[in-house]
Amino acid sequence: ALLVAATSGHAETSQQRAKRVLDECLAALGGPKFLAMRDRVEEGRAYSFYRDKLTGLSIATISTQYLPPQQGKLAVREREDFGKKKDYGSVLFTESGAYQVTFRGAQPLPQERFDRYRETTLHDIFYILRQRMQESGMYLESRGADVLDNRPVEIVDITDADNRTTTVYIDQTNHVPVRQVFYRRDPVTKERDEEVTLFTKYRDAGGVLWPFTIERDRNGEKILQIFSESVRVNQGLADSLFALPAGVRMLKRN
């Protein structure tokens, strides 16, 4: 009885187990080097789908710049350039809006698209680990272990102060995220969408372990695949890369 009592006294709580699993995940991704990642450039191919049918293919360069974290706010900028020579136009995501930039000028993207980008980013496990873990009100809870695609995983719920929950599945062997799930209310239909992202083919990117293949599904249907050919971190990207060109013609939002 004393042995059982002593053993149970050292058992992890659900919150302790979740924190341990995420700490192991952060260490596997690069630990201090991951946290020191100021920017990132991903180059490769991006495929878009509608009802599981291919609707678009782009040669894409995705540049990301991290900003000082702010409680519950977007603290990142992203630029997507299309074409081998980056001459097929760009999309800019700033802290407060999004724009499509072509030779015609800069056109604000629909608010719904920016809102979806914002929510997707705030739920992203890599963004959470890099930018959000120190926010007040973050609550971690372990769902225990399971098997996903013949792979043993740990499942953790991460909930922020605004009741925004991300469920992440972390490989028990190499401790990297392999799947994440969150739910979002569709602004038009008011129905709840299930957003699933799968992460595979991890490779070293300058001391940071990063997935070179990413797939996003919505309500069980594939909507996006990204196959990176190269990923580079801490390239010293200038702020101007994520700003609208000086003197650009501003177009009306559709």
Phi, psi and omega per residue, in radians:
A1 nan -0.731 3.117
L2 -1.115 -0.650 3.116
L3 -1.124 -0.770 3.113
V4 -1.082 -0.742 -3.119
A5 -1.130 -0.738 -3.140
A6 -1.149 -0.708 3.135
T7 -1.125 -0.784 -3.121
S8 -1.164 -0.491 3.136
G9 -1.177 -0.377 -3.140
H10 -1.791 0.051 -3.138
A11 -1.183 2.524 3.115
E12 -1.266 2.504 2.922
T13 -1.392 2.950 3.113
S14 -1.049 -0.688 -3.132
Q15 -1.209 -0.705 3.124
Q16 -1.136 -0.712 3.132
R17 -1.135 -0.730 3.127
A18 -1.081 -0.765 3.132
K19 -1.121 -0.732 3.123
R20 -1.072 -0.778 -3.127
V21 -1.089 -0.732 3.140
L22 -1.242 -0.606 3.071
D23 -1.113 -0.724 3.096
E24 -1.134 -0.655 3.118
C25 -1.126 -0.823 3.133
L26 -1.045 -0.734 3.121
A27 -1.099 -0.709 -3.133
A28 -1.148 -0.571 -3.116
L29 -1.369 -0.168 3.115
G30 2.328 -0.113 3.090
G31 0.966 -2.132 -3.105
P32 -1.010 -0.617 3.132
K33 -1.185 -0.636 3.082
F34 -1.128 -0.791 -3.124
L35 -1.192 -0.421 3.134
A36 -1.567 0.066 -3.141
M37 -1.176 1.983 -3.116
R38 -1.600 -0.570 3.122
D39 -2.691 2.992 -3.083
R40 -2.709 2.504 3.078
V41 -2.221 2.103 3.112
E42 -1.976 2.241 -3.141
E43 -2.145 2.344 3.131
G44 2.968 -2.559 -3.091
R45 -2.039 2.460 3.112
A46 -2.170 2.221 3.136
Y47 -1.985 2.335 3.054
S48 -1.954 2.606 -3.053
F49 -2.347 2.656 2.973
Y50 -2.350 2.132 -3.056
R51 0.920 0.778 3.077
D52 1.173 0.167 3.094
K53 -1.891 2.391 -3.104
L54 -1.085 2.220 3.129
T55 -2.098 -0.220 -3.129
G56 -2.879 2.593 3.075
L57 -2.395 2.297 -3.138
S58 -2.393 2.486 2.858
I59 -1.440 2.085 -2.960
A60 -2.269 2.553 2.966
T61 -2.117 2.078 -3.106
I62 -1.933 2.030 3.136
S63 -1.887 2.340 -3.086
T64 -2.225 2.387 3.093
Q65 -2.230 2.190 3.124
Y66 -1.543 2.444 3.107
L67 -1.919 2.897 3.071
P68 -0.975 2.283 -3.084
P69 -1.054 2.535 3.042
Q70 -2.332 2.433 -3.073
Q71 -0.924 1.983 3.028
G72 1.178 0.158 -3.096
K73 -2.001 2.718 3.115
L74 -1.235 2.205 -3.108
A75 -2.274 0.987 -3.112
V76 -2.749 2.655 3.024
R77 -2.179 2.589 -3.116
E78 -2.453 2.467 3.078
R79 -2.263 2.275 3.102
E80 -2.014 2.038 3.093
D81 -1.888 2.432 -3.049
F82 -2.062 2.516 -3.101
G83 1.738 2.639 -3.131
K84 -1.032 -0.618 -3.139
K85 -1.774 0.253 -3.138
K86 0.998 0.646 -3.063
D87 -1.986 0.250 3.123
Y88 -1.822 0.359 3.133
G89 1.706 2.924 -3.092
S90 -2.405 2.783 2.987
V91 -2.202 2.255 3.130
L92 -1.943 2.282 2.994
F93 -2.018 2.027 3.093
T94 -1.821 -3.014 3.133
E95 -1.177 -0.385 -3.004
S96 -2.226 -0.031 -3.122
G97 -3.022 3.104 -3.102
A98 -2.444 2.568 -3.065
Y99 -2.443 2.551 2.949
Q100 -1.811 2.208 -3.063
V101 -2.039 2.136 3.078
T102 -2.316 -3.049 3.112
F103 -1.136 -0.291 3.126
R104 -1.386 -0.462 -3.091
G105 2.494 -2.851 -3.119
A106 -1.940 2.197 -3.119
Q107 -2.066 2.133 3.087
P108 -1.053 2.339 3.099
L109 -1.361 2.748 3.116
P110 -0.951 2.501 -3.114
Q111 -1.009 -0.595 -3.130
E112 -1.098 -0.625 3.139
R113 -1.204 -0.711 3.094
F114 -1.143 -0.725 3.128
D115 -1.057 -0.693 3.112
R116 -1.159 -0.730 3.085
Y117 -1.054 -0.781 -3.127
R118 -1.049 -0.858 -3.118
E119 -1.142 -0.702 3.119
T120 -1.073 -0.728 -3.139
T121 -1.184 -0.793 -3.115
L122 -1.121 -0.426 3.105
H123 -1.567 -0.224 -3.023
D124 -1.170 2.250 -3.052
I125 -1.103 -0.644 3.136
F126 -1.201 -0.676 3.076
Y127 -1.177 -0.700 3.111
I128 -1.057 -0.844 -3.119
L129 -1.129 -0.640 -3.097
R130 -1.384 -0.648 -2.920
Q131 -2.098 -0.391 -2.849
R132 -2.069 -0.134 -2.998
M133 -1.130 -0.394 -3.128
Q134 -1.617 0.063 3.109
E135 -1.146 2.536 3.059
S136 -1.250 2.529 3.112
G137 1.521 0.018 3.090
M138 -1.270 2.268 -3.087
Y139 -2.168 2.229 -3.120
L140 -1.938 2.421 3.115
E141 -2.554 2.274 3.119
S142 -1.479 2.392 2.996
R143 -1.695 0.051 3.133
G144 1.578 -2.843 -3.082
A145 -1.799 2.722 3.098
D146 -2.748 -3.077 3.085
V147 -2.125 2.221 3.138
L148 -2.179 2.036 -3.118
D149 0.908 0.844 3.127
N150 1.114 0.373 -3.118
R151 -2.160 2.156 3.101
P152 -1.190 2.295 -3.090
V153 -2.328 2.737 2.933
E154 -1.787 2.430 -3.104
I155 -2.011 2.232 -3.083
V156 -2.279 2.359 2.994
D157 -1.701 2.286 3.077
I158 -2.066 2.070 -3.092
T159 -2.136 2.268 -3.117
D160 -1.655 -3.094 -3.062
A161 -1.159 -0.324 3.111
D162 -1.698 0.280 3.107
N163 1.126 0.548 3.085
R164 -1.620 2.033 -3.030
T165 -1.974 2.314 3.007
T166 -2.059 2.258 3.058
T167 -1.812 2.132 -3.071
V168 -2.079 2.416 3.122
Y169 -1.870 2.108 -3.028
I170 -2.055 2.220 -3.126
D171 -1.023 2.253 -3.120
Q172 -1.240 -0.394 -3.068
T173 -1.499 -0.923 -3.093
N174 -1.866 -0.021 2.968
H175 1.166 0.412 3.110
V176 -1.811 2.678 3.086
P177 -1.158 2.365 3.078
V178 -2.057 -0.305 -3.123
R179 -2.770 2.531 2.989
Q180 -2.439 2.653 -3.094
V181 -2.417 2.384 2.933
F182 -2.580 2.920 -3.102
Y183 -2.121 2.502 -3.113
R184 -2.457 2.415 3.132
R185 -1.399 2.165 3.108
D186 -1.164 2.210 -3.064
P187 -1.176 -0.348 -3.119
V188 -1.661 -0.970 -3.081
T189 -1.438 -0.310 -3.087
K190 1.162 0.149 3.079
E191 -1.488 2.755 -3.104
R192 -1.518 2.130 3.104
D193 -1.633 2.396 3.020
E194 -1.676 2.088 -3.135
E195 -1.869 2.063 -3.107
V196 -2.101 2.356 3.060
T197 -2.192 2.352 3.133
L198 -1.970 2.420 -3.099
F199 -2.144 2.189 3.134
T200 -2.488 3.056 3.078
K201 0.921 1.049 3.091
Y202 -1.241 2.430 3.073
R203 -2.465 2.783 3.105
D204 -1.293 2.324 3.112
A205 -2.244 1.278 3.126
G206 1.203 0.746 3.126
G207 1.610 -0.112 3.094
V208 -1.978 2.251 3.096
L209 -1.495 2.209 -3.016
W210 -2.391 2.482 3.104
P211 -1.307 2.204 3.140
F212 -1.558 -0.163 3.044
T213 -2.240 2.190 -3.130
I214 -2.284 2.302 3.100
E215 -2.201 2.361 3.096
R216 -2.054 2.321 3.110
D217 -2.119 2.581 3.054
R218 -2.249 2.104 -3.125
N219 0.921 0.704 3.071
G220 1.477 -0.001 3.132
E221 -1.988 2.355 3.131
K222 -1.190 2.306 3.134
I223 -2.112 -0.363 -3.079
L224 -2.751 2.457 2.977
Q225 -2.349 2.369 3.091
I226 -2.151 2.173 3.092
F227 -2.025 1.814 -3.117
S228 -1.442 2.400 3.014
E229 -1.675 -0.476 3.042
S230 -2.615 2.563 3.057
V231 -2.370 2.180 -3.133
R232 -2.217 2.443 -3.135
V233 -2.024 2.760 3.082
N234 0.908 1.049 3.128
Q235 -1.634 0.058 3.140
G236 1.165 0.695 -3.093
L237 -1.103 2.344 -3.121
A238 -1.338 2.601 3.088
D239 -1.002 -0.586 -3.087
S240 -1.100 -0.417 3.123
L241 -1.094 -0.480 -3.057
F242 -1.837 0.275 3.121
A243 -2.026 2.733 3.077
L244 -1.147 2.469 3.131
P245 -1.025 2.512 3.129
A246 -1.066 2.332 3.097
G247 1.298 0.181 -3.120
V248 -1.139 2.531 3.102
R249 -1.307 2.206 -3.134
M250 -1.596 2.161 -3.135
L251 -1.714 2.826 3.126
K252 -1.355 2.556 3.060
R253 -1.256 2.408 3.121
N254 -1.242 nan nan
